[in-house]
């Protein structure tokens, strides 16, 4: 018999070998338990492990890796210099509201004539022609979209016809034909240049603000070249050497050159080197040593003007003052995560970037605090928009939550946290996903997204408190609407799935509030494990939300409808769309035509556990492993563990209303650990009895109460041993 997990009844622990684990333990100085979890989760490369073990923001990607970032900075700088009117147009969800806030606050602080706008319920998805017309009537000349715009081809063409430039900052899947904006910043756009596609819209806005902040530094648009001389990558007959050069602009790598030279045989005029270095400011770690080596290679007749990188960096980072290149390489944190032999050129590049950002933060005391303040919102957006918790998304959320804990929640969030009774000391990504983001999203879902935006940008604490109360009330209203709608359609759901060959659920109900279609679709998708669509009618138009699973990509599915929709857009797992009321019958017909071609991935009825910990090895310190794996969320599920044959020494029923929960206490011999088994009070004395031994399936959490931090199990299943 199983409980809680329904049909999921096999606890599977993927075997791992000593040969897989030991190299990770040695290279990254981690214990065998964490190494085995990494291996089971496929986290085995240095670049993947880095984002679990490190939290320093220097590991985030440079905003200027966007090929169009310089163009965006220059166009906004032009607007600033010429006193242009600027409109920031966002989306109505958490990602859109936080994106708008981040960019609006920065441009306002910088003195631009800036305003912001979110779409009305009647506007549909993204930028509207009405918004463009209203802005044109004010003699506006620049619109910056955030978390939207990549699908607004006609609206942006219309803006151009009225003399308005549009900068798109978005993160949604890009259509084949891109809008004719003056600049597009979208990591999912094939030619974006950005190395990580799965960041939120707020993260893209944050990258733009980071680039704008950097543009006020002494390093903006400066181009330097780092030069290093070493042994050739492969042995060459004679006493050959290799010259390695790296051009850097706006702290991003621009171009590299690697040439092998045999002194006395290779003429400098046969090399690309002089052309590569022409007009460059050249740095070497030890300038005098490098000049001497170049003189030996090419003779004294050719002079190289080289600056000493070590002495310049030592002014800001004194610890490097006496380090050789080899010592610097050995001390490099970044080099530790390289799959290859540490590259000195890469190390020199990284220390130069660190030096530049430290220099900027010394000169601008508010630089780091402003960044941390923005990252509180970026963290919320990443969690709300279900971004995969890998790569730099992990840094964003770690930094955002850390800022909330250490600096305090930023204005707006502070008032909302107070209403939601959130303990910031114990705040985790899971807490945010269950409490904060649904509350902020409720305003947009119920047609009052401006309330959420105003909460975050208003400078009056009293007004912010009123808005926080309003958002709390809207969230309670949303919950009630979802519960009533779910009850209303519950008998229809399974019959519809059966009708659609167990591949899809499509519910059309004109009484459903248009703001909760996404909530309902997600609820059905999770319960039934099939992609789900909820459609309702508003202002003579059918509007729908789709939530997907088992490998069906929402935007590809909707693209199969051709030019059917008024508009649509989204991510792989979530999308929205609208179509004319007169096309309802055609929509249903197209659904039936598409269903045979849907191939869902098979349901997996097994529970894959991360590790099994014997009772005798369970200690309070064992729980610290969750600090390495947090934040949890999309593509980084909560740690799932098994402990077998552990003794139950106490049990009690808890809760104020049904279904009541169980608090169980387990005894390992040396330690006792409480565990919460939510909604399972009926099992006490049925098959759970104090004094018996059990196999338990659980996640690890910390419980905070009256300033005390206690390790605790969150039980998923309890079985007799």
N, C-alpha and C positions, 0 to 999 in steps of 0.2 A: 504494500500500500504506500502511496506517496501523497504528500500534501504540499500546498503552496505553489509548486512548479508544474502542476497538472501532468501532462504527458511526458515532461522532461524527467526521465528517471534513471538514466545511466550517468554515473560520475566518471568522467574520462580524464585520466592524467597522461598526457603525451610523454612517452619516455624521452629522457635526455641523457647524454653520455658525459663522462668525465672529460673527454676530449673537447666537447662543446663548451663546457662550463669553465674549465681551468684557465684558458686564455683570457676570458673576460675578467675573472677574479684577479689575475695577475696584472693585466694592462690597466684596468680601471679601478683597482683597489676596492673591490666590492665582495660581499660574502657569497657563499654558494647558493643560498636561498634566492637572493636577488638575481644572481646570474642565471639560475634555472628558470626563473619567471621570465627574464628577458628572452631566453632561448625559446621557451614555449610560445611566447607572444611574437616571435620573429623579429625581436629588437636586437640585432647582432652587429650592425655596422657602427663604426665610430660616430658617424654623423647622426644616426638615430639615438644612440646612447647619450650623446652629448646633451640633448634636450631633456633628458631625464635627470642627469646628474648635475647639470649646471643651471644657474638662474640669472647669471649676469646678462644684462641687455646688450652687451657688446656682441653677443652671438646672434642677434637678430640681423635680418638682411638689410643692406643699405638701400634707402629709398630711391637712390639714383640708379639702381639696377633696372627700374622701369625705364625703358628706352625713351619715353616721352616726358619724364619727370622734369628735366631742365626746361622744356617747352611750357609746362604747366606753371613752373615757378616764374618764368619770365613773363607769361601772360598776366598772372596775378600781380606781379610787381609793377607791370605797366598800368594795370587798373589802379593800383595804389598811387602811383606817381601822377596820373592824370585825373584823379578824383572821380573815377567811374562809379556808377551804381552797380552793385553786385548782388545777385540773388543766389542763395543756397537752397536747392530744392531736394528734399529728402523723401524717404518712404515713411509710412506710418507705424512700422513695427519697431521693436527695440533697437535693431541694427540701424534702421534709418534715423531714429530719434537721436541715438548716441553719435552717429556720424555727423548729423547736422550740428549737434552741440559742439563737438570737437572743433570743426572747421569754423563755425560761427564765432565761438569765443575767441579763437586765435585771431581771425581777421578783424574782429571788433577791437580787440586789444591793440592790434597793430594800426588802428585808426582808419580802416577802410569804411566806406559808406556801404554797409552790408545789411541785408535783411534775410530772413529765412522763411520757408513755406513748406508745408506738408500737403499731400494730396487730400482733397475732400473725398468723402465716401463715393460721390458721383463721378469722380475723376478717373476711376479705374487704377491701373498699375502704372507707376512712373510719371514722367513729366507730361503735362497736359497742354493743349493749345491755349486753353483759357488762362493758365498760369503765364504762358509766354505773352499773350495779349495784354494781360494786366501789367506785366513788367515793362513791356514796350511802351505802354501809356505813361509810365513814370520816367521815360527816357533811359531805361536801363540798358546796359551794353554787354554784361557778362553774366551768364548763368553757370553755376557749378552744381552738377547733380552729385548726390552722394547716395550710395546703396541703390541706385537706379540709373536709368538712362541708356543702357547698352541696347535695349530693344526699342527705343523711341526714335525710330528713323524719321518718320513724318514730322513729329513735333520739333525735332532739331533742325530739319530742313526748313520748317516754317520759321523758326527763330532766326536762322541765317537770312531769310528773305526780309526780315524786319531789322536787319543790321545788328543782331545780337549773337555774340560768340558763345559757344557752349563748351565747357570742359566737363567731360564725363569721368566721374570716379565711381566705379561699380565693381562688383565681384561675382555677378551672375553669369551663367553660361552665355557666351557671345554668339549671336546669330552669324550666319555665313556672310551676309552683307552688313557691314558696320555703318552706323550713323555717321554723317559728315560733320563731326565735331572738330573743333580746332585742336583738341587734345583728348586722348582716351587713356585713362589709367584703369585697367582691368586685368588682374593677374591671370584670368582665364582666356583672355584674348591671345591668340596663338603667337603674335609677334610682340608681346608685352616686354619680353626680356627678363621678367621677374622670375626668380627660381622656385617659388612656392606658390601654387595656384589657389590653395584652399584657405585664404584668409577672409575675414569678414569685411563688409562694407566699411565699418568703423575703423578697421585696421588700415584700409586703403586711405581713408581720410586722415588717419593718424600719420601715415607715411608721407602724405602731402604736407601736412603741418610740420613734420620733422624736417622735410626738405626746405620748407620756407624758413624755419628757424635757422637751419644751417646756412641759408643764403645770406644771413646777417652776420656771418662769421668771416674771419680773415681767410679762411680756407676755401670759400666758395669760388668755384670756377678756376682755382689754381691747379696747375698740372705739373706733377713732378715725375721723375724717373728714379727708381731705385736700382742700383747696379751692384752685382756681386760676382766675384771671381772664384771658381772652384774647379775641382777635378771634373773631367767630362763624364757624362752619364754612362758611357761604355769606354773601355780602354782603347786608346788609339796609339799606333806605333809612334815612338818619339815622345818627347816631353810636352804633351798637349795640355791645354787648359780649356775650361769652358767659361764663357761670359754670359751671365744671365741678367736680363733687364726687364723691368716691369713699369709700365706707364700707369699713373693713377690720376684720375680727375674726379673731384667731389668725393673722394675716398673710395671710389669704385675702380676696379681694375679695367683698364681700357685695352691694353695690348701687351703681349709678352714677346721677348726675343731671346732665343738660346742659340749660341754659336760656339763651335769648338775650333780652337786655334792652335796651330803648331808654330811656336816662335821661330823666326828665321825663315819659315817656309810660306806662311800665310801673310799676304799683304793686307793692310787695313782697307785698301781700296777694292779688295775682292769681297769684302764683307758688307752685310746690311747694317752693321753697327753704327757707322757715322751718320747714315740717313735716319736711323731710328733715334739717335741722340740729338739730332739737329734741333736747336731752339729749346732744348729741355733744361730744366733745373735738375741737376743730377746729384743724388745722394748715395753715399756708401756708409756702411756701419762704421768702418775705420777709414776715413778719407785718405790719410797719409799712407797707410799700408796699401790701399787700393791704387793710389797714384804710382807708388813705387812698383807695384806688380805690372801695371799697364806700361810703365817705362821699360821694364824688362821685356815685355812682349812686343811692343811696337817701336822701342827706341825713344830717345829723349826729344826727337824732332816733332813729336805729336803731343800737344798739351791737352789735358782733360781738366775742365773746371768742375771739381767735385766738392760738395759740401759734406761735412761730417754729421751723420745722422745720430750717432750715439751721443755726442755732446749736446745736440739740440734737444733730444728727447729727455736726457738726464736732467734738464732744467725743470721738467714737470714730473718725471718719474726717476728720482735719484737712485733707486736701487739698480738701475742698469748701467751706472756710470763706469764701472770697471769690468763689465762682462764682455767676454769675447763672443764672436758669433756662435761658436759651439756651445758655450755656457748659456747664451740666450735661447738657443734652440732647445736645449735640454730642459729649460725652465718654463717653456711655453705650454700653457694649458691647452691651447687650440691644437698644437702639434700632437698632443696625446691622443686625440681622436682621429688622426689621419690614418688611413688604411695603409699608406706607403711610408717609406722612410721620411722622417720630418724634412721638409724642404725649407732651407734657410731663407729663400726669397719670400715664401709664404709667411714665415715667422717675422721677417722684417716688415712686411706689409701690415700684418696684424698689430705689431707694436706701434707702427706709425699711426694707424687708425685710432688705437687706444690713446695715444699721445694727443691727437687732434681733439678728440672728444673731451679729454681731461682739460685741455687748454681752454676749450670753449666754456666748460662748466665753471672753471676758475674765473673767467672774465665775466660770465653771465651767471650770477648767483641763483637765478630763478630757472635756469635751463632744466636741471634734473627734476626739480619739484613740479614744474609744469608738465614734463613728460610723464611723471608718475601719476599726476592728476588725470591726464588723458587716458592712461592705461587702465584706470578703474573702469572707464566706460568701454574701452576696447575689450576688457575681460568679460563684461556683461554681454556685449554683442557676440563674442565668440561662442559663449555658452548658449545664448538665446537662439542663435542661428544654427546651432548644432554643427559648428565647425569641427573637423577632426582634430583631436587633441594630440597632435604631433608637431614636429618642427617648431617654428617660432610661435605658433599658437600657445604652446606650453609656456614660453617665456612671458607672453602677454598676460596670461591668466595668473601665473605665479606673481608677476610684478604688480598686477592690479589688485589682487587679494592682499598681497603684502603691504601695499600702500594703504588700503582700507584699514588694515590692522594697526599699522605703525603711525600713519599720518592722520588717520581718521577718515571716515567717508567724506567725499567732496560735497559741497552744498547741493541740495536736492536729494542726493542719496542718503545723507544724514537724516533728513526728515522722513523719508520713506522707510528707512531701516527702523526708525523709532516706531512708526505706525505698525510695521510688520513684526515688531518685537524681536529683531534679529540681534544675536550676540556676536559682535564682530570678532571677539577673541577666538571663537571656535569656527568662524566662517570658512566654508569649503565651496568648491565648484558645484557640488551636489546641492548644497543649501541654496545657492544662487539660482540653480535651474528649477528648484521646486518652489521657491518663494518670491525672489526679487523679479526675475524676468517675466513670469506670468502676470505679476501685478502691473509692471510697466506696459506689457503688451495689451493688457485689458483696455487701456485708454484708447489705443488705436483700433482695437477690434470693435469697440462700441462707438466708433465714430468721433472720438474725442482725443486724437493723438496730440493735438496742441496742448492738452493738459500735461501730458508727460514731458513734452519739449519745454514748456514754460517752467515746470518743476526744476528742470536741469539748468536753465539759463537765467531764471529770475534772481535778482540781487537782493530782494527783500525777504529776510528769514520768516517774517510773519506770513507773507503770501505763499512762500514755499510750503509752510506747514499746512495751510489751507488746501493747497494742491495735493499734498501727500494724503490728506484725509479723503479727498475726492477720489484719488486713484485707488485707495483701499476700498472705498465703496463700490467703485466700478468693477474691481476685481471680484468682490462678493457677488455682484450682479452677474458677471460673466460666468462664475461657477454655477449659479442657479440656472442660467440659460442653457449651459452645456448639459447639466444633469437632466433638465426637463426634456431637451431635444433628444438626448440619448435614450431616455425612457420611451419617448414617442416613436422612435424609429427602430427600437430593439427587435420587434417581430419581423421587420422588413429586411433587416441586414442579412441574415443567413439565407433567406430565400433568394435574395438578389445575388449573393455569392454563388449559390447553386446554379442559378440561371446563367451566370457568367462563367460557368465551367471551372469554378473554384480558383479563378485567376484574378478577379477584380470585384470590388464592391462599388457600385455607383448609386447614390441616393439623391433623388431630386425632390425637394420639399420646399415650397414657397413660404412656409411659415417659419422656417429656420432663420434666425438672425444672421445677416451676412458676415457679421464680425466673428462668428464662432465656427465657421465652416472648417477652418484649419484645425481647430481643437478637436472637432468631431471626427474629421478624417484621420487624424493622428490616433485618436482613441480606438477607432475601429481597426485601423491598421495594426496596432499593437495587440489588440485582443484576438483578432482573427488571422493575423500574419499574412494578409494579402494587401496589395496596393488598394487604396481607397480614395474615392472622390465624393465630396459633398457639394451639392449645387442648390442655390436658392435664387430668388428673383428680387431685384432691387432697381427701382426707377426704370422699369421696362426692359431691363437687361438681366440675363442669367449670369451669375457670378459663381465661380467654383474654386475649391481648393483641393489639391491632390497631395497625398502623402504616400510614399512608396517604400518598398522593401524587396528583398529577395532578387536584387539585381536589375529591376526595371527602373530605367532612368526617366524621370518625369518629363523633362524637356524634350527628350527624343520621342516619347509617347505622344506628347501634344503636337510635336512637329509633324507627325504622321497625318494630322488633320489638314495639312496644307494651309491655305489662307482662310480657314474657317473662322478663326477667333478675331474679336476686336483687338485684343492684345493678350499676351501670355508671357510668363517668364518665371525663372526660379533656379533651383539647384538640382542636383541629381535626385535627391530624395523628397523635395518639397517644391511645389509650384502653385501658381494661381493663374486664372484665366477668366475671360468673359466672352459672351456671344449674344447676338440679337435674339429676342424672345421668339421671333418667327422661325428660328432655326432649331428649335428644340427637337422636333421629330427627326430632322436630319442628323442631329447630334447622336440621338439614340441609335439610329441606323449605322452611323460610322463606328460607334462603340462595338456593335455586333460584328461589323466587318473586320475590326482590328483584333478582337479577342482571340481568334484562332492563331494569330501570329505571335501572341504573347508567350514567352517561355520563361517561367519563373524558376529560380533556383530551388532545389529540393529543400523541404523543411528538415532541419537538424534537430532530432529529438534527444540528443546527448547534451549533457552539461560538461563543458570543458573546464576543468579546474586548473588553477595556476600552480598549486603546490599542495602537498600533504605534510602537515606538521604533527609529529607524534606528541602526545601530552607532555612527556618529560622535557621536550625542547621548547615548549611554549613558556615565554617569559614576558614581563611587561615591556622589555626592550624589543621584543619581536614586533611590536606594533609600530615601531619607528619606520618600518619598511614602507608604510603607506605614505610617508613624507617624500619618499623617492618617486613613488608612482603617481601621486597627486600632480596635477588636477585630473579627475576622472570625468569621462564623458564619451562623446562619439569617438570610436576607434581606440578608446583606452578605457574599457569597462572597469568597474570597481574590482578590486582584488577578490578572487573567489577561492577559498581555501577549504580543505577538509582536515579534520582531526578525528581519528577513530579511537574507539574504546576509552572515552573520557567519562569520568564519573559525574553524575548530576547530584549535587549536594543540597540544593534548595530550589524552590519554585513558588511563584506567587502570581496571582492574576492582577493585571493593571489596566487602567483605562476608565474613562467617564461614561462612555457609551459603547454599544455593541458595534462591530465585533471586538470583544475585549482581547487584550494581548497577554502574553506570558513573559515574565522575567525569570530566566533560568540562571542558576549559578553553577559553574562547573569547577571541579577540583582536580588539579594536576598532581597533587601531592605536595608541591612546594608553593603553588600559587592558586588563587581562586579568581575566576573571571566571570562577570555577569554577561548575559546575552539576552537581547530582546527578540522575541518571536511574535511579530505583529499579527494580530487577528486570529491567533491560534489557541485561545484560552480553553476551547472545548476539548482540546486534546489532553489536558491535565486529567490524569486518572484513567483516560481511555487507553492511551498507549505511552504516556509519559509519566514516569513515577520517580520520585526522589529515591536515591540509593542505587539506581540502575546505571549501567554504562551504555553510552550512545555513540554513534557516529554522527558528526555534525558537519553541515555545509554552511559556510558563513563568510561574511566580509568583516574586515576589521574597521573599527571607528574609535574615536575618542569622545567620551561624554564629558561635557563641561558643566559643572554645577557648583555654585557658590565659590568660584575661583579655583576649584579643584579639577584636574584633568585626569580622567579615569579610562583605561583601556577597556573596550567592550566589544562583544560579538554582536553583529546584526545577523540573526539566524535566517537561513533560507530553507533548511530542512533538518529534521532530527529523526534519526532511525535507530532502532535497537541494534546494538553491536552483535 
